[in-house]
Amino acid sequence: MQSIITPQNWSYCRFESGPYRAFISFGADPATIEEGIYHYYITVTEGEDKEIHQELHTSLSKACEVINTRYGDWTYLDQSIPKSGCGSCVAH
């Protein structure tokens, strides 16, 4: 079964391919936040912090659909699953 990013797991799952990571992040525009308009960004980084692409969606469902279509063939990573062994603690 293929693992996908859903409205239930989007905040702790991502796709990876070599040094690239694709994930959904959350944001808002100060001009429209009081109207309840939120933004979901599909972001691709190289490593931890070099952003190479970002795309805005106003629907979490649409952001999930797009990220799964575009990056679903990359390695799926569920960050809620505990890692074990040396190097698994947050100090590393």
ROVOLO-808172 format. One record per atom (N, C-alpha, C): residue in one letter; x, y, z; atom name. Coordinates in pm, whole numbers, plus 32768, in hexadecimal, padded with zeros to 4 digits. Layout:
<pt><code>a</code><x>X</x><y>Y</y><z>Z</z><site>CA</site></pt>
...
END
This chain:
<pt><code>m</code><x>8053</x><y>7F8A</y><z>8000</z><site>N</site></pt>
<pt><code>m</code><x>8000</x><y>8000</y><z>8000</z><site>CA</site></pt>
<pt><code>m</code><x>8058</x><y>807E</y><z>8000</z><site>C</site></pt>
<pt><code>q</code><x>8037</x><y>80DA</y><z>7FAB</z><site>N</site></pt>
<pt><code>q</code><x>8082</x><y>8156</y><z>7FA1</z><site>CA</site></pt>
<pt><code>q</code><x>805C</x><y>81B3</y><z>8015</z><site>C</site></pt>
<pt><code>s</code><x>80C0</x><y>81EE</y><z>8053</z><site>N</site></pt>
<pt><code>s</code><x>80A8</x><y>824D</y><z>80BF</z><site>CA</site></pt>
<pt><code>s</code><x>8096</x><y>82D8</y><z>8083</z><site>C</site></pt>
<pt><code>i</code><x>8032</x><y>831E</y><z>80B2</z><site>N</site></pt>
<pt><code>i</code><x>8015</x><y>83A3</y><z>807F</z><site>CA</site></pt>
<pt><code>i</code><x>8005</x><y>8407</y><z>80F2</z><site>C</site></pt>
<pt><code>i</code><x>800F</x><y>8484</y><z>80D0</z><site>N</site></pt>
<pt><code>i</code><x>7FF8</x><y>84F0</y><z>8131</z><site>CA</site></pt>
<pt><code>i</code><x>7F64</x><y>8513</y><z>812D</z><site>C</site></pt>
<pt><code>t</code><x>7F27</x><y>851A</y><z>81A3</z><site>N</site></pt>
<pt><code>t</code><x>7E98</x><y>8531</y><z>81B0</z><site>CA</site></pt>
<pt><code>t</code><x>7E7D</x><y>85A9</y><z>820C</z><site>C</site></pt>
<pt><code>p</code><x>7E00</x><y>85D8</y><z>8211</z><site>N</site></pt>
<pt><code>p</code><x>7DDF</x><y>8642</y><z>8272</z><site>CA</site></pt>
<pt><code>p</code><x>7DF4</x><y>8617</y><z>8303</z><site>C</site></pt>
<pt><code>q</code><x>7E00</x><y>8595</y><z>831C</z><site>N</site></pt>
<pt><code>q</code><x>7E16</x><y>8565</y><z>83A4</z><site>CA</site></pt>
<pt><code>q</code><x>7EAB</x><y>855D</y><z>83C8</z><site>C</site></pt>
<pt><code>n</code><x>7F05</x><y>854C</y><z>8366</z><site>N</site></pt>
<pt><code>n</code><x>7F93</x><y>8538</y><z>8387</z><site>CA</site></pt>
<pt><code>n</code><x>7FF1</x><y>85A0</y><z>834B</z><site>C</site></pt>
<pt><code>w</code><x>7FBC</x><y>8605</y><z>8308</z><site>N</site></pt>
<pt><code>w</code><x>800F</x><y>8663</y><z>82BD</z><site>CA</site></pt>
<pt><code>w</code><x>8077</x><y>86AC</y><z>8311</z><site>C</site></pt>
<pt><code>s</code><x>805D</x><y>86BE</y><z>8392</z><site>N</site></pt>
<pt><code>s</code><x>80B8</x><y>870E</y><z>83E4</z><site>CA</site></pt>
<pt><code>s</code><x>8134</x><y>86C0</y><z>8412</z><site>C</site></pt>
<pt><code>y</code><x>8137</x><y>863E</y><z>83FC</z><site>N</site></pt>
<pt><code>y</code><x>81AC</x><y>85F0</y><z>8426</z><site>CA</site></pt>
<pt><code>y</code><x>81DE</x><y>858C</y><z>83BE</z><site>C</site></pt>
<pt><code>c</code><x>81AD</x><y>8596</y><z>8342</z><site>N</site></pt>
<pt><code>c</code><x>81DB</x><y>853E</y><z>82D7</z><site>CA</site></pt>
<pt><code>c</code><x>8214</x><y>8590</y><z>8264</z><site>C</site></pt>
<pt><code>r</code><x>826E</x><y>8554</y><z>821A</z><site>N</site></pt>
<pt><code>r</code><x>82A9</x><y>8598</y><z>81A7</z><site>CA</site></pt>
<pt><code>r</code><x>82DC</x><y>8530</y><z>8144</z><site>C</site></pt>
<pt><code>f</code><x>8305</x><y>8560</y><z>80CF</z><site>N</site></pt>
<pt><code>f</code><x>8346</x><y>850E</y><z>806A</z><site>CA</site></pt>
<pt><code>f</code><x>83D7</x><y>853A</y><z>805F</z><site>C</site></pt>
<pt><code>e</code><x>8430</x><y>84DB</y><z>8043</z><site>N</site></pt>
<pt><code>e</code><x>84BD</x><y>84FA</y><z>8032</z><site>CA</site></pt>
<pt><code>e</code><x>84F3</x><y>84B4</y><z>7FB6</z><site>C</site></pt>
<pt><code>s</code><x>8552</x><y>84F7</y><z>7F74</z><site>N</site></pt>
<pt><code>s</code><x>859A</x><y>84BC</y><z>7F03</z><site>CA</site></pt>
<pt><code>s</code><x>8626</x><y>84F6</y><z>7F05</z><site>C</site></pt>
<pt><code>g</code><x>8688</x><y>84A3</y><z>7F2B</z><site>N</site></pt>
<pt><code>g</code><x>8710</x><y>84D5</y><z>7F3A</z><site>CA</site></pt>
<pt><code>g</code><x>8711</x><y>8546</y><z>7F9F</z><site>C</site></pt>
<pt><code>p</code><x>8748</x><y>85BB</y><z>7F7B</z><site>N</site></pt>
<pt><code>p</code><x>874E</x><y>862A</y><z>7FDA</z><site>CA</site></pt>
<pt><code>p</code><x>86CC</x><y>867C</y><z>7FE1</z><site>C</site></pt>
<pt><code>y</code><x>8669</x><y>8658</y><z>7F90</z><site>N</site></pt>
<pt><code>y</code><x>85EF</x><y>86A9</y><z>7F85</z><site>CA</site></pt>
<pt><code>y</code><x>8580</x><y>8676</y><z>7FE2</z><site>C</site></pt>
<pt><code>r</code><x>8534</x><y>86D4</y><z>8018</z><site>N</site></pt>
<pt><code>r</code><x>84C4</x><y>86B5</y><z>8071</z><site>CA</site></pt>
<pt><code>r</code><x>844B</x><y>8705</y><z>8043</z><site>C</site></pt>
<pt><code>a</code><x>83DB</x><y>86C2</y><z>8038</z><site>N</site></pt>
<pt><code>a</code><x>835E</x><y>8704</y><z>8013</z><site>CA</site></pt>
<pt><code>a</code><x>82FB</x><y>86F1</y><z>8086</z><site>C</site></pt>
<pt><code>f</code><x>82C0</x><y>875F</y><z>80B3</z><site>N</site></pt>
<pt><code>f</code><x>8264</x><y>8759</y><z>8125</z><site>CA</site></pt>
<pt><code>f</code><x>81FF</x><y>87CA</y><z>811B</z><site>C</site></pt>
<pt><code>i</code><x>8199</x><y>87C3</y><z>816F</z><site>N</site></pt>
<pt><code>i</code><x>8134</x><y>882C</y><z>8176</z><site>CA</site></pt>
<pt><code>i</code><x>8149</x><y>8879</y><z>81F7</z><site>C</site></pt>
<pt><code>s</code><x>814A</x><y>88FD</y><z>81EA</z><site>N</site></pt>
<pt><code>s</code><x>8152</x><y>8952</y><z>8261</z><site>CA</site></pt>
<pt><code>s</code><x>80D8</x><y>89AF</y><z>8264</z><site>C</site></pt>
<pt><code>f</code><x>80C4</x><y>89EE</y><z>82D5</z><site>N</site></pt>
<pt><code>f</code><x>804C</x><y>8A3E</y><z>82F0</z><site>CA</site></pt>
<pt><code>f</code><x>8070</x><y>8AD1</y><z>82FB</z><site>C</site></pt>
<pt><code>g</code><x>8019</x><y>8B28</y><z>82C8</z><site>N</site></pt>
<pt><code>g</code><x>8030</x><y>8BB7</y><z>82D4</z><site>CA</site></pt>
<pt><code>g</code><x>7FAF</x><y>8C04</y><z>82C2</z><site>C</site></pt>
<pt><code>a</code><x>7FBA</x><y>8C86</y><z>82C5</z><site>N</site></pt>
<pt><code>a</code><x>7F45</x><y>8CDC</y><z>82B4</z><site>CA</site></pt>
<pt><code>a</code><x>7F73</x><y>8D66</y><z>8288</z><site>C</site></pt>
<pt><code>d</code><x>7F17</x><y>8DAF</y><z>824E</z><site>N</site></pt>
<pt><code>d</code><x>7F2F</x><y>8E3A</y><z>8224</z><site>CA</site></pt>
<pt><code>d</code><x>7EEE</x><y>8E94</y><z>828D</z><site>C</site></pt>
<pt><code>p</code><x>7F39</x><y>8EF0</y><z>82C8</z><site>N</site></pt>
<pt><code>p</code><x>7EFE</x><y>8F47</y><z>832E</z><site>CA</site></pt>
<pt><code>p</code><x>7E80</x><y>8F90</y><z>82FE</z><site>C</site></pt>
<pt><code>a</code><x>7E77</x><y>8FA9</y><z>827C</z><site>N</site></pt>
<pt><code>a</code><x>7E04</x><y>8FF2</y><z>8247</z><site>CA</site></pt>
<pt><code>a</code><x>7D85</x><y>8F9D</y><z>8243</z><site>C</site></pt>
<pt><code>t</code><x>7D93</x><y>8F19</y><z>8243</z><site>N</site></pt>
<pt><code>t</code><x>7D1C</x><y>8EC3</y><z>8235</z><site>CA</site></pt>
<pt><code>t</code><x>7D0B</x><y>8E5E</y><z>82A7</z><site>C</site></pt>
<pt><code>i</code><x>7D64</x><y>8E5E</y><z>8307</z><site>N</site></pt>
<pt><code>i</code><x>7D5C</x><y>8DFA</y><z>8372</z><site>CA</site></pt>
<pt><code>i</code><x>7CDC</x><y>8E0A</y><z>83C5</z><site>C</site></pt>
<pt><code>e</code><x>7CAF</x><y>8E85</y><z>83D9</z><site>N</site></pt>
<pt><code>e</code><x>7C35</x><y>8E9A</y><z>8427</z><site>CA</site></pt>
<pt><code>e</code><x>7BBB</x><y>8E60</y><z>83E1</z><site>C</site></pt>
<pt><code>e</code><x>7BC3</x><y>8E4F</y><z>835E</z><site>N</site></pt>
<pt><code>e</code><x>7B57</x><y>8E12</y><z>8311</z><site>CA</site></pt>
<pt><code>e</code><x>7B60</x><y>8D79</y><z>8313</z><site>C</site></pt>
<pt><code>g</code><x>7BC5</x><y>8D44</y><z>8357</z><site>N</site></pt>
<pt><code>g</code><x>7BD6</x><y>8CB4</y><z>835F</z><site>CA</site></pt>
<pt><code>g</code><x>7C14</x><y>8C76</y><z>82E3</z><site>C</site></pt>
<pt><code>i</code><x>7C5D</x><y>8CC6</y><z>8298</z><site>N</site></pt>
<pt><code>i</code><x>7C9F</x><y>8C92</y><z>8220</z><site>CA</site></pt>
<pt><code>i</code><x>7D2E</x><y>8C6D</y><z>8246</z><site>C</site></pt>
<pt><code>y</code><x>7D4E</x><y>8BED</y><z>8238</z><site>N</site></pt>
<pt><code>y</code><x>7DD2</x><y>8BB9</y><z>825B</z><site>CA</site></pt>
<pt><code>y</code><x>7E18</x><y>8B88</y><z>81DD</z><site>C</site></pt>
<pt><code>h</code><x>7E9B</x><y>8B7F</y><z>81E5</z><site>N</site></pt>
<pt><code>h</code><x>7EEB</x><y>8B54</y><z>8173</z><site>CA</site></pt>
<pt><code>h</code><x>7F35</x><y>8AD3</y><z>8195</z><site>C</site></pt>
<pt><code>y</code><x>7F3C</x><y>8A7B</y><z>8134</z><site>N</site></pt>
<pt><code>y</code><x>7F8A</x><y>8A00</y><z>813E</z><site>CA</site></pt>
<pt><code>y</code><x>7FF0</x><y>8A04</y><z>80CF</z><site>C</site></pt>
<pt><code>y</code><x>806E</x><y>89FC</y><z>80F4</z><site>N</site></pt>
<pt><code>y</code><x>80DB</x><y>8A09</y><z>8094</z><site>CA</site></pt>
<pt><code>y</code><x>811B</x><y>8981</y><z>807A</z><site>C</site></pt>
<pt><code>i</code><x>8123</x><y>895B</y><z>7FFC</z><site>N</site></pt>
<pt><code>i</code><x>8176</x><y>88E9</y><z>7FD7</z><site>CA</site></pt>
<pt><code>i</code><x>8202</x><y>8924</y><z>7FC6</z><site>C</site></pt>
<pt><code>t</code><x>825E</x><y>88F3</y><z>8015</z><site>N</site></pt>
<pt><code>t</code><x>82E6</x><y>8928</y><z>8014</z><site>CA</site></pt>
<pt><code>t</code><x>8347</x><y>88B8</y><z>7FF5</z><site>C</site></pt>
<pt><code>v</code><x>83A9</x><y>88D6</y><z>7FA0</z><site>N</site></pt>
<pt><code>v</code><x>8415</x><y>8878</y><z>7F83</z><site>CA</site></pt>
<pt><code>v</code><x>8496</x><y>88BC</y><z>7FAF</z><site>C</site></pt>
<pt><code>t</code><x>84E3</x><y>8874</y><z>8000</z><site>N</site></pt>
<pt><code>t</code><x>8564</x><y>88A7</y><z>802D</z><site>CA</site></pt>
<pt><code>t</code><x>85D3</x><y>8849</y><z>8002</z><site>C</site></pt>
<pt><code>e</code><x>8649</x><y>8881</y><z>7FFA</z><site>N</site></pt>
<pt><code>e</code><x>86C1</x><y>8830</y><z>7FE9</z><site>CA</site></pt>
<pt><code>e</code><x>8702</x><y>882E</y><z>8072</z><site>C</site></pt>
<pt><code>g</code><x>8706</x><y>87BB</y><z>80B1</z><site>N</site></pt>
<pt><code>g</code><x>8737</x><y>87B4</y><z>813A</z><site>CA</site></pt>
<pt><code>g</code><x>86D0</x><y>87EF</y><z>8199</z><site>C</site></pt>
<pt><code>e</code><x>8700</x><y>8823</y><z>8208</z><site>N</site></pt>
<pt><code>e</code><x>86A8</x><y>8858</y><z>8270</z><site>CA</site></pt>
<pt><code>e</code><x>8671</x><y>88E2</y><z>8252</z><site>C</site></pt>
<pt><code>d</code><x>86C0</x><y>8936</y><z>820D</z><site>N</site></pt>
<pt><code>d</code><x>8698</x><y>89C3</y><z>820C</z><site>CA</site></pt>
<pt><code>d</code><x>86A3</x><y>8A0B</y><z>8186</z><site>C</site></pt>
<pt><code>k</code><x>86CD</x><y>89CA</y><z>811C</z><site>N</site></pt>
<pt><code>k</code><x>86D7</x><y>8A0F</y><z>809B</z><site>CA</site></pt>
<pt><code>k</code><x>8656</x><y>89F8</y><z>804C</z><site>C</site></pt>
<pt><code>e</code><x>85FD</x><y>8A5A</y><z>8053</z><site>N</site></pt>
<pt><code>e</code><x>857D</x><y>8A4F</y><z>800E</z><site>CA</site></pt>
<pt><code>e</code><x>8592</x><y>8A60</y><z>7F77</z><site>C</site></pt>
<pt><code>i</code><x>855C</x><y>8A00</y><z>7F29</z><site>N</site></pt>
<pt><code>i</code><x>856B</x><y>8A0B</y><z>7E98</z><site>CA</site></pt>
<pt><code>i</code><x>84E6</x><y>8A1A</y><z>7E4F</z><site>C</site></pt>
<pt><code>h</code><x>8478</x><y>8A00</y><z>7E94</z><site>N</site></pt>
<pt><code>h</code><x>83F4</x><y>8A11</y><z>7E55</z><site>CA</site></pt>
<pt><code>h</code><x>838A</x><y>8A1E</y><z>7EC2</z><site>C</site></pt>
<pt><code>q</code><x>8328</x><y>8A75</y><z>7EAA</z><site>N</site></pt>
<pt><code>q</code><x>82B7</x><y>8A7F</y><z>7F05</z><site>CA</site></pt>
<pt><code>q</code><x>823B</x><y>8AA5</y><z>7EB5</z><site>C</site></pt>
<pt><code>e</code><x>81CF</x><y>8A64</y><z>7ED7</z><site>N</site></pt>
<pt><code>e</code><x>8150</x><y>8A75</y><z>7E8D</z><site>CA</site></pt>
<pt><code>e</code><x>80DE</x><y>8A83</y><z>7EF2</z><site>C</site></pt>
<pt><code>l</code><x>808A</x><y>8AE7</y><z>7EE1</z><site>N</site></pt>
<pt><code>l</code><x>801D</x><y>8B05</y><z>7F3F</z><site>CA</site></pt>
<pt><code>l</code><x>7F9B</x><y>8AC1</y><z>7F16</z><site>C</site></pt>
<pt><code>h</code><x>7F55</x><y>8A8C</y><z>7F7B</z><site>N</site></pt>
<pt><code>h</code><x>7ECE</x><y>8A55</y><z>7F69</z><site>CA</site></pt>
<pt><code>h</code><x>7E7A</x><y>8A87</y><z>7FDF</z><site>C</site></pt>
<pt><code>t</code><x>7DFC</x><y>8AA6</y><z>7FC6</z><site>N</site></pt>
<pt><code>t</code><x>7DA3</x><y>8AD2</y><z>8032</z><site>CA</site></pt>
<pt><code>t</code><x>7D51</x><y>8A5E</y><z>8069</z><site>C</site></pt>
<pt><code>s</code><x>7D62</x><y>89E8</y><z>8032</z><site>N</site></pt>
<pt><code>s</code><x>7D1B</x><y>8971</y><z>8061</z><site>CA</site></pt>
<pt><code>s</code><x>7D81</x><y>8905</y><z>8084</z><site>C</site></pt>
<pt><code>l</code><x>7D78</x><y>88CF</y><z>80FE</z><site>N</site></pt>
<pt><code>l</code><x>7DD1</x><y>8863</y><z>8127</z><site>CA</site></pt>
<pt><code>l</code><x>7DBC</x><y>87E8</y><z>80D0</z><site>C</site></pt>
<pt><code>s</code><x>7D3F</x><y>87CA</y><z>80AF</z><site>N</site></pt>
<pt><code>s</code><x>7D24</x><y>8756</y><z>8059</z><site>CA</site></pt>
<pt><code>s</code><x>7D68</x><y>8764</y><z>7FD2</z><site>C</site></pt>
<pt><code>k</code><x>7D64</x><y>87DC</y><z>7F97</z><site>N</site></pt>
<pt><code>k</code><x>7DA4</x><y>87F3</y><z>7F16</z><site>CA</site></pt>
<pt><code>k</code><x>7E3C</x><y>87E8</y><z>7F23</z><site>C</site></pt>
<pt><code>a</code><x>7E75</x><y>881E</y><z>7F8D</z><site>N</site></pt>
<pt><code>a</code><x>7F05</x><y>8814</y><z>7FA3</z><site>CA</site></pt>
<pt><code>a</code><x>7F2F</x><y>8781</y><z>7FAF</z><site>C</site></pt>
<pt><code>c</code><x>7EE0</x><y>8731</y><z>7FF5</z><site>N</site></pt>
<pt><code>c</code><x>7EFE</x><y>86A2</y><z>8002</z><site>CA</site></pt>
<pt><code>c</code><x>7EF7</x><y>865D</y><z>7F7A</z><site>C</site></pt>
<pt><code>e</code><x>7E90</x><y>867C</y><z>7F2D</z><site>N</site></pt>
<pt><code>e</code><x>7E80</x><y>8641</y><z>7EA8</z><site>CA</site></pt>
<pt><code>e</code><x>7EF8</x><y>8662</y><z>7E4E</z><site>C</site></pt>
<pt><code>v</code><x>7F21</x><y>86E0</y><z>7E4D</z><site>N</site></pt>
<pt><code>v</code><x>7F8F</x><y>870B</y><z>7DF7</z><site>CA</site></pt>
<pt><code>v</code><x>8013</x><y>86CD</y><z>7E23</z><site>C</site></pt>
<pt><code>i</code><x>8030</x><y>86CF</y><z>7EA5</z><site>N</site></pt>
<pt><code>i</code><x>80B1</x><y>8699</y><z>7ED3</z><site>CA</site></pt>
<pt><code>i</code><x>80BB</x><y>8603</y><z>7EB7</z><site>C</site></pt>
<pt><code>n</code><x>804C</x><y>85BB</y><z>7EC7</z><site>N</site></pt>
<pt><code>n</code><x>804E</x><y>852B</y><z>7EAD</z><site>CA</site></pt>
<pt><code>n</code><x>805F</x><y>850D</y><z>7E18</z><site>C</site></pt>
<pt><code>t</code><x>8020</x><y>855D</y><z>7DC3</z><site>N</site></pt>
<pt><code>t</code><x>802C</x><y>854B</y><z>7D33</z><site>CA</site></pt>
<pt><code>t</code><x>80B9</x><y>856A</y><z>7D05</z><site>C</site></pt>
<pt><code>r</code><x>80EF</x><y>85D8</y><z>7D34</z><site>N</site></pt>
<pt><code>r</code><x>8170</x><y>8608</y><z>7D05</z><site>CA</site></pt>
<pt><code>r</code><x>81E7</x><y>85BE</y><z>7D42</z><site>C</site></pt>
<pt><code>y</code><x>81E0</x><y>859C</y><z>7DC2</z><site>N</site></pt>
<pt><code>y</code><x>8253</x><y>8564</y><z>7E08</z><site>CA</site></pt>
<pt><code>y</code><x>823B</x><y>84D8</y><z>7E42</z><site>C</site></pt>
<pt><code>g</code><x>81C9</x><y>849C</y><z>7E24</z><site>N</site></pt>
<pt><code>g</code><x>81A5</x><y>841A</y><z>7E5D</z><site>CA</site></pt>
<pt><code>g</code><x>8202</x><y>83A8</y><z>7E39</z><site>C</site></pt>
<pt><code>d</code><x>8254</x><y>83B9</y><z>7DD0</z><site>N</site></pt>
<pt><code>d</code><x>82B4</x><y>834F</y><z>7DAE</z><site>CA</site></pt>
<pt><code>d</code><x>8337</x><y>835D</y><z>7DFC</z><site>C</site></pt>
<pt><code>w</code><x>8344</x><y>83C8</y><z>7E4C</z><site>N</site></pt>
<pt><code>w</code><x>83B7</x><y>83D8</y><z>7EA4</z><site>CA</site></pt>
<pt><code>w</code><x>83A3</x><y>8380</y><z>7F1F</z><site>C</site></pt>
<pt><code>t</code><x>8408</x><y>8375</y><z>7F73</z><site>N</site></pt>
<pt><code>t</code><x>8400</x><y>8327</y><z>7FEE</z><site>CA</site></pt>
<pt><code>t</code><x>83A6</x><y>8370</y><z>8052</z><site>C</site></pt>
<pt><code>y</code><x>8345</x><y>8328</y><z>8088</z><site>N</site></pt>
<pt><code>y</code><x>82E8</x><y>835E</y><z>80EC</z><site>CA</site></pt>
<pt><code>y</code><x>8326</x><y>8351</y><z>8176</z><site>C</site></pt>
<pt><code>l</code><x>831F</x><y>83BC</y><z>81C5</z><site>N</site></pt>
<pt><code>l</code><x>8357</x><y>83BA</y><z>824C</z><site>CA</site></pt>
<pt><code>l</code><x>82F0</x><y>83EB</y><z>82B0</z><site>C</site></pt>
<pt><code>d</code><x>82CF</x><y>8395</y><z>830F</z><site>N</site></pt>
<pt><code>d</code><x>8274</x><y>83B7</y><z>837C</z><site>CA</site></pt>
<pt><code>d</code><x>82CB</x><y>83D8</y><z>83F5</z><site>C</site></pt>
<pt><code>q</code><x>82D3</x><y>8458</y><z>8417</z><site>N</site></pt>
<pt><code>q</code><x>832B</x><y>8483</y><z>8483</z><site>CA</site></pt>
<pt><code>q</code><x>82F4</x><y>846A</y><z>850E</z><site>C</site></pt>
<pt><code>s</code><x>827B</x><y>8431</y><z>8517</z><site>N</site></pt>
<pt><code>s</code><x>8244</x><y>8410</y><z>859A</z><site>CA</site></pt>
<pt><code>s</code><x>8273</x><y>8387</y><z>85CA</z><site>C</site></pt>
<pt><code>i</code><x>82AF</x><y>833A</y><z>8572</z><site>N</site></pt>
<pt><code>i</code><x>82E1</x><y>82B6</y><z>8597</z><site>CA</site></pt>
<pt><code>i</code><x>8368</x><y>82C7</y><z>85DA</z><site>C</site></pt>
<pt><code>p</code><x>8374</x><y>8298</y><z>8657</z><site>N</site></pt>
<pt><code>p</code><x>83F2</x><y>82A9</y><z>869F</z><site>CA</site></pt>
<pt><code>p</code><x>8465</x><y>8260</y><z>8659</z><site>C</site></pt>
<pt><code>k</code><x>84D8</x><y>82A1</y><z>8657</z><site>N</site></pt>
<pt><code>k</code><x>8550</x><y>8263</y><z>8622</z><site>CA</site></pt>
<pt><code>k</code><x>859A</x><y>8222</y><z>8694</z><site>C</site></pt>
<pt><code>s</code><x>85F1</x><y>81C4</y><z>8675</z><site>N</site></pt>
<pt><code>s</code><x>863E</x><y>8184</y><z>86DF</z><site>CA</site></pt>
<pt><code>s</code><x>86D1</x><y>8185</y><z>86BA</z><site>C</site></pt>
<pt><code>g</code><x>8723</x><y>8170</y><z>871D</z><site>N</site></pt>
<pt><code>g</code><x>87B2</x><y>8169</y><z>8705</z><site>CA</site></pt>
<pt><code>g</code><x>87F7</x><y>81ED</y><z>8717</z><site>C</site></pt>
<pt><code>c</code><x>887A</x><y>81EA</y><z>8709</z><site>N</site></pt>
<pt><code>c</code><x>88CB</x><y>8262</y><z>8718</z><site>CA</site></pt>
<pt><code>c</code><x>88A4</x><y>82C8</y><z>86AD</z><site>C</site></pt>
<pt><code>g</code><x>889B</x><y>8343</y><z>86D4</z><site>N</site></pt>
<pt><code>g</code><x>8877</x><y>83AD</y><z>8675</z><site>CA</site></pt>
<pt><code>g</code><x>87E3</x><y>83C7</y><z>866C</z><site>C</site></pt>
<pt><code>s</code><x>8792</x><y>837F</y><z>86BD</z><site>N</site></pt>
<pt><code>s</code><x>8701</x><y>8391</y><z>86B6</z><site>CA</site></pt>
<pt><code>s</code><x>86CC</x><y>83F9</y><z>8716</z><site>C</site></pt>
<pt><code>c</code><x>871F</x><y>8429</y><z>8772</z><site>N</site></pt>
<pt><code>c</code><x>86EC</x><y>848D</y><z>87D0</z><site>CA</site></pt>
<pt><code>c</code><x>86F1</x><y>8517</y><z>8792</z><site>C</site></pt>
<pt><code>v</code><x>86A5</x><y>8573</y><z>87C8</z><site>N</site></pt>
<pt><code>v</code><x>869C</x><y>85F8</y><z>8791</z><site>CA</site></pt>
<pt><code>v</code><x>871D</x><y>8649</y><z>87A1</z><site>C</site></pt>
<pt><code>a</code><x>877A</x><y>8619</y><z>87F1</z><site>N</site></pt>
<pt><code>a</code><x>87F7</x><y>8661</y><z>8803</z><site>CA</site></pt>
<pt><code>a</code><x>8851</x><y>8655</y><z>8788</z><site>C</site></pt>
<pt><code>h</code><x>8832</x><y>85FA</y><z>872F</z><site>N</site></pt>
<pt><code>h</code><x>8885</x><y>85E5</y><z>86B6</z><site>CA</site></pt>
<pt><code>h</code><x>884F</x><y>8630</y><z>8641</z><site>C</site></pt>
END
